[in-house]
């Protein structure tokens, strides 16, 4: 246990150092005014691994009733080569599942041939298929570079964690992360007005576009005036959350019988009781599965 405690202290030092220029290792001292920096990347001279200076690049969207063959043939790819492209990509991309609005890029030579050398088709926010038409057609799947920033969210609960985070300008899905981390220590069905939280967490970006949350690195939740702290740590190849003493937050039983998912009622001084059918104060939070 002492070994885990020491390692947790080291991990916490690294976490806080990455998001606090004062190198404090105490989550209590981190404030919203702290400068949380991310590494600036140089502007790339390539796009999707292709030298941009050689090509005219056009961004497009799949139109209604447009097929993969239409896209390729409209860009000078012969029908036999279309069949070759379909076969080359069948293990990673089934062209039958193209969707209206999907994004793709064409790379046409700047010379007199105006030949299409590459087509990039986005499968989702992070992954794309690269079609290489220079010689024998090659189709490969790639992932866009993801930038991870470290951030701080903090607030006081007036109605629910979701509403508090949203009103604070943070991703409200952090409330789901909190409920999972504290599932064995805090009953999220019984949160009180005035409970507070502080979260050090990661956000993911592609270029400047936000694509979602990363990991929660450390957090604290004050409930009934008790400060519950949690720090991420890998033990026996498994990533989990531990308290300040190095103890796992996992217990034999969950504090709440159901996973926190949505709120059915909030704090109120005059709420209609669902059974008694009279108005009475309601200073807790009810959730629906």
Secondary structure, 3 states (H helix, E strand, C coil): CHHHHHHHHHHHHHHHHHHCCCCCCCHHHCCCCCCCCCCCCCCCCEECCEEHHHEEEEEEECCCCCCHHHHHHHCCCCHHHHHHHHHHHCCCCCHHHCCCCCEEEEEEECCCCCCEEEEEEECCCCEEEEEECCCCCEEEEEECCCEEEEEEEEEECCCCHHHHHHHCCCCCCHHHHHHHHCCCCCCCCCCCCCCEEEEEEEEEEECCEEEEEEEEEEEEEEECCEEEEEEEEEECCEEEEECCCCCECCCCCCCCCCCCCEEEECCEEEEECCCCCCEEEECCCEEEC
